[in-house]
Amino acid sequence: MEKLTIVKVGGKICENPKSLNALLSDFASIEGNKLLVHGGGRLATAMAERLGIETKMVDGRRITDDQMLEVVTMVYGGLVNKRIVAGLQARGVNALGMTGADMSILLSHKRPVKTVDYGWVGDVDRADGVALKSLISQGVVPVIAPLTHDGKGNILNTNADTMAGETAKALASLFDVTLAFCFEKEGVLRDENDDHSVIPIINRALYAELKEQGIVSGGMLPKLDNAFATLDAGVKEVIITKADNLRNLARGSHLEL
């Protein structure tokens, strides 16, 4: 089975021209089939402020009302996505910028209102691995922005980590998939203030211990839950690492069942 490398990169890296250029060069150097899923939250917040639109967050999650949906659609699907595509094309990568709504790659439903109404936020129902494979098999490198649709004409703001995970699951029966979550740290750290305290291998038993001890908490929990779910679905390898390590994926934290 052919190899496929899926890279998810956060908005902080995308918003800084220097870190973005480094990422694009490193991503372009990955051999074989590849796919990129990106965020862009901080740029959306900055654009909303310029437009006089208030950003509302609950527990680090964006409330996406009608006005904010317009902002994230412009920023994620337009500005960030096309900057990445242009940068990759300049590096000889035949990138195709898209959202989850294009070709119905990712279909979602609007998150139900419980204690919080998140507005136009999507929870993924399915990803279409066959449609993505048809592109990848033609030498196309999909670059996916964190937007999906509900099949009823509504665009939904959707978590990029979740989208990367669901995409990896959908492609796991079609490729040998390596999924790399790239962010600002070297990996999962025993001490968040010490970049040298990377935990190189994390299995489920160790993950339970790390949670119990409070070593892993906050935003890292959904990232790791998501990562283990992809392994359950047949993804061959999941790595949490710094974007600078894309040329050497032996570094970072490697997850095992």
N, C-alpha and C positions, 0 to 999 in steps of 0.2 A: 504494500500500500504506500502511496506517495506521502511524503511529509508535508505538513502545513503548520506554519507558525502564526499564531494569532497574538497580536500585541494590543493591550489596552493601555492607553496613556491618559493621565489626568490633565485637567484644565490648567493647572499651575505651570506645567511644562509648555503647553501650547501658547500661553499668553506672553512668554518672554522670547523675543526673537533669537537670542543667543542659544537658549536651551532648546527651542524648537528646531533651529538649524542643525544642532548637534544630533537631536533625535532623528531627524529626517535622514541625515547621512548614515547614522547607525542602522536605521530601519532598512534603508536602501541596500546596505551591505549584507543583509540576511539572504542566504541562498535559498532558492526554490520557492515554493508557493507561500504566500503570506497574505495577511489581512490585518487592517488596523482599525481599532475602535477608539474614538477620542471623546474627551469631555470638553469643558469650556465654561464652567460655572462662574469663575471670577470675571471673565470677559463679559458674560451676560449681566452680571451685577453692575459692572462699570458702565456698560451701555445703557442699562435701565436708569442709572443715576443721571447720565447725560440727557436722557429723554424725560427726566422728571418723574420716573415711575419708581414707586417704593418697592424694595425687595423685602419680602417677609420669609423668615426661616423658622422652622420648628424642629428642634433637635438636629440641626445641621441639614435639614431637608427643605428644599425650596417649595413655597406655595406658588402654584402656577395658575394665576387667574387669567382672564382674557387678555389683558395688556401684557402680562409677563410671558404668555404663550407666544405672542407676536415677537417679543424680544428674543426668546430662546430659539425660535424658529429662524430668525434672521442671523443670530450669532452662531448657533451650532451648525445649522444646515447651510449657511452662507459663508460668513466671514472666516470662521475657523476651518471648516471643511475645505473650502476652496484654497485657502492659504496652504494647507497641507498638500492638497492635490497638485498645486502649481509647483511647490517645492520638490515633491517627489518626481514629477515629470521632468523637472530640470536635472534630476539625478538619474534619469534613464529608467524610471519606474513607471509602468503604464497604469497609473492610478485612476480609479473611477470613484468620484465622490458621490455619496448617497446617504439617505437616511434609512431607517428601518421601514418607512412607508414605501420606498421605491421597490418595485417588483414584489411588494408585500413580503419583504424579507423577514420582518418581525411584526407580528400581529399582537396587539395588546387590548386590554380593557381598562377603562377609567377606574382608578383606585376607589373602592367603596368608601363612603364617609363613615368613620367610626368616631373616635374622639376628636380627630382633626380632619377638616376638609382640605385636601391638598390641591384641589382644583383639577386642572388638565394634566394629571400625572398618570402614566401608564404602568400597569403590571403585565409583564409579557406572558402571552398564552402559548405562542409557538414561534419557532424560527424555521425558515425554509432552507435547509442545507442543500437540497438538490438545485435550487435556483442559484445559490452562491457557487456551488461547484461548477455549474455551467459557465459562469463568468471566469472563475479561477482557471478552469481548463483551457480557456482561450488566452491565457497569459495576462488577464486583468487582475489588478490588485485592488480589491474593494477597500474604501476608506469610509467608515460608517459613523455618522453623527448620531448623538443620543436622542433621537426622536423616533417615535413609532406611530402607528395609526390603529384605529379600532374597527376598520371596515365599514364605518358609517360616515366617513368624511371628516372625522376629527383627528387632528394631530395631537400626540401625547408626549409630554416631556418624560423621558425614561432614563433610569439610572444606567450609566455607561458600563459599570462593572457587571450589572445584571445582563445587559445586552451582550457583552463579551462572553459571559458564561453561557448564555442560551445559544449564542452562535456556535461556540465551541462544542456544546452538546449535540447540536443539529448536524455538525460536520464530523463528529467522532466516528461514525460508521463508514465514512467516505474517505477519510484521511487518517494518518497517524498525527494527531493534533498535539502540539505543544502550545500552552496558553501562558503568556507572560503578562502579569499585572505590573506595570511600571509606575513608580511614584518617586517621591523625593528622598526616601530613605534607602539604605543598602539592602534591606529585607525586613523580616519580622525581627525586632530587637528585644533582647532580655531587659535592656535599659534604654529607654527612649532617648536619653541624652548621650548615649555612647554608640556611635556608628559602627564600632568594631564588635558590638555584642550581637551580631547576626546569629540567629538560630538556623543552622544550615539545612536540617531535615526536620520536618514536622509531620508526625502521623496523628491519627485521631486521638490516641491515648495521651500523647504529649499535649495536644491542643486542649484537651479537657483539663489537664493540670495547669496549663498556662492561663486558662480562663479562671480557674478556681483561685489561683494565686494573684489574679489581677494584673499579671504581666501583659496579657493581651486584653484590650478593652476598647471601648469607643468605636470609631469607624473601622478599626481593623477586624472587628467581629463579623460584620456582614460580608466583608471581603473574603475572610477565611471560610465562612459557612458556604458562600457561593463557590469558592474554589473546590472544597471537598465534594460538593454536589456535582461538579463537572467530572471529577474523577469517578464518582459513582456511575456516571452516564457513559463512561468509556474513554474520556480524554486521557491521553497517554501520560502527559506531564504538565504540572502546574508550577509556575515559578513566580514568586513575589520578589521584586528586585528594583534597583535604581535604574532609571532610564539610561544612565551612562553605561550600564552593563549589557546592553543589547548585543554587543559584539562578543560577549563572553557570558553566555547564559549558565555557565557552571557556577557563577557567583549568585548570591542572594539566598532566599529560603525556598527549598524544594518541598512540595507537599506529597505525602504518600498516604495510601489508605491503611 
